[in-house]
Amino acid sequence: MSVLAGCRQDMHNQPKFIPLRSSEFYSDRRSARYPVPGTIPQLDDKNVDKEQLDPNSYFLSGKHGNTYGNELPMGTDAQTVAATLARGQERYNIYCQPCHSQLGDGNGMIVQRGFKRPPSFHVQRLKSAPLGWFYDVISNGFGGMPDYAAQIKPADRWAIAAYIRALQLSQNAQEGDVASADRDKLNKPEEEQITIPDTSIVSPAVTTPVKPVPDITPKGNKR
């Protein structure tokens, strides 16, 4: 009985199709089948099906017709925007920072090692570019930059585009852009900030030289 039990092949010959392997079940001998005609893919959230499945939608193209849009396709309430910017910063630091740098000036680490430098996000041409244009460049590439459609999902491309806009503001902000309630914080040192003593910035020319201490070791004490 033990010999017969050891000859069972149920676990070895499983009733499944290995991708692209032929099959005797179908007349065309292909195990990989096309979807049934009329099949409509659906997502868990029915409200975003059209936006996320239509390649011509603003969410997937960054365009309204032939014109780039300048608004985020997701919610614009404060909580959603904050979460989008946080996600965009994270994805930017992973995929974009090596070339564009943390500041977005195009002097990333691989650029410092000889790679072609991309334009700074802070030139007027890119400060005026709509968000949809940045989304399109991430999706399809531009110039020497390859597309990142395979690495970055659409929602994260929008998050990166939003963070690029935040970077542009951070490097070109004016005091008037800061809320009046927060302006006092601009020159106020934070708790973890190192405070430089006044003596650290005094010119050496105006400091009193330290006199050398005389050697008072008794002489003649030889052993």
N, C-alpha and C positions, 0 to 999 in steps of 0.2 A: 504493500500500500504506500509506503514511504517513497518508493521509486516512482510510482505513478503520479503521486502528488508533485514530485519535483519536475515532472515533464510539462506541467501546465504553462501555457504561454500568454495567459490573460494580461499579465502586467507588461509583457514585452510587445505584444501585438494589440495595441489599444485602438479602438474604433474612432480615429480622429484623422483629420487632414493636415499634413505637414505643408506649410506654405510653398506654393508653386510645384508641388509634387503631383503627378498624374493620378487620375482616379478612374476606376472602372465603372463607377456608378453613373456618371454622366456620359452622354453620347459624344461630346467633344473632348472627353478625357481630361478636362481641366477641373481641378479641385477648387481653385479660386473663382468665385462667381461674382458677376455684376449684381448690383442692387436690383430688386424688382422694379420694373418700369413704374414711374409715378411715386417712388419713395421720396419722402421729404424729410431731411435730417432735422432734428429738434434738439434744443438744449433744455436743461432743467428749468431755466427761467424763461417762460414763454414770452415775457415782455421784451426780451432782447434778441429773440430769434432773428427778426428781420435785419437788425443792425449788424449782428455778428455772422450772419450767413450770406448776406448780399454783398458781393465783392465791390459793388458800386456805392455802397452806403458810406456815409461820412465817417463812421467808426472804422471802416476798413480801408478807406481811400484818402481820408484827410481833405476831401474836396466836396464842395457843393456844386455839382455839375463839373465845370472845368476850372472852378475858382477855389483856391485853398482857403479853408476856414481858419478862424483865429480863436475858436472857443473849444473847451473841453467837451467831449461827447458824454462824459459821465456827469454826475451831480456837481453843482457849484456851491453847495452850502459849505460853511466853514469846516465842518468836521470831515467831509469828503475830500475837500481840497487839501487839507492838512495831511490826510492819509495818502493822497495821491502824490504829494510832494515828497513825503518820507519814502514811499516806494520808489519814486523816480530817482531820488538821491542814491538809494541803495543800488538800483540797476545801473545808474550812470557810473558809479564808482567801480562796478564790475566790468562793464563793457566799453565805456567811453573814456574813462580817465587815462588809460595807457597812452592814448594819442592826444586827447584834447586837454589833459591835465585837470587837476582838481578845481582850478579856477576857470577853466574853459578858455584859456588863452592860446591853446594849441601847442604848448610846450610840454607835452607828456613825456614819460620816461623813455618810451621807445623812440620818440622823436629826438631826444637827447642822445640816442645811440645811433642816429643816422637815418631814421625813417622820415619820409617826406612830411613836412609840417602842415597840418591843416589850418585853415583860417581861424582866427580868433572869433569867438562868439560875440565879442564886444565891439566889432566893427559895425558901422552904421547899417551896412547892407543886411547883416544877420540880426541886428537889433530890430530891424523893421520887418523881418520875415515872419509870416504867420505861423501859428503852431502846426497847422496842417502840413506846411512845407517841411518842417523838421520830422514829422511823422512819416512823410513820404520818403525822405532821404534815408531814415532808419530802415524803412521797409524795402526800398529798391536800390539803395546805394547812390553815390554821386561822386564823379571824378575818381580819385584814387581810393575812395572808401567803398568797401563791399557792402552788400545788403546784410541786414541782421534779422531777416524775417524768420529764419529757422531757429535762431537763438532766443529771440525776444518776442513774446506774445503781444498781440495788438494792444491790450490794455496797458502793458508795461511800456510800450513805445509812446503812448500818450503821456504816461507818467514821466518819462524821460524828457519829452518835449516841454512839459510843464516845468520840470526842474531846471531845464536850460534857461527858460524865461526868468526863473528865480535867480539863477546865477548872473544873468545879465543885469538884473536889478541890483544885486548885491555889489557889483563892481562899479556901478554908475549911479548909486543912490545919493540923494540929497537929504539934508536934514528935514526938509519939508515932507519927505516921504514917510518919516517916522511919526507915529501917532503922538500927539502932544503929551499924553500921559506917560509915554515911554522916553521922551527926549532927555529927561534928567538922568536916565541910565547910561547915556552915551559916554559921559565922562566920569562915571562913577565906577571905581574898581570893583570887580567881583570878589567874592570871598576867597576863591582859589587863585586869584590873580596875584602874582608876585609884586610887592611894592618895593620900588627902588629907593633906597635912602638918598637924601639930598647930597650927602658926601660922595656918593658914587658918580655924580655928574659934575663935581667941582674940578676945574682944571688943575693939574699937578703944579702949574706955575704959581698958583696963589696959595698953595698949602704950605704950612710951616714944616720945614725939613726936620726930620727926627735926628737928634744928636746921637752919635755913637756912644755906647756904654763903655766906660773905661774898664780895662782888665785889672781887677784887684787881686788876682791870684798872687800870693806871696812868692817872692823869688828866693832862690837859694835852697829851697826845700828839696834836696835831692836825696834819693835813697841809694 
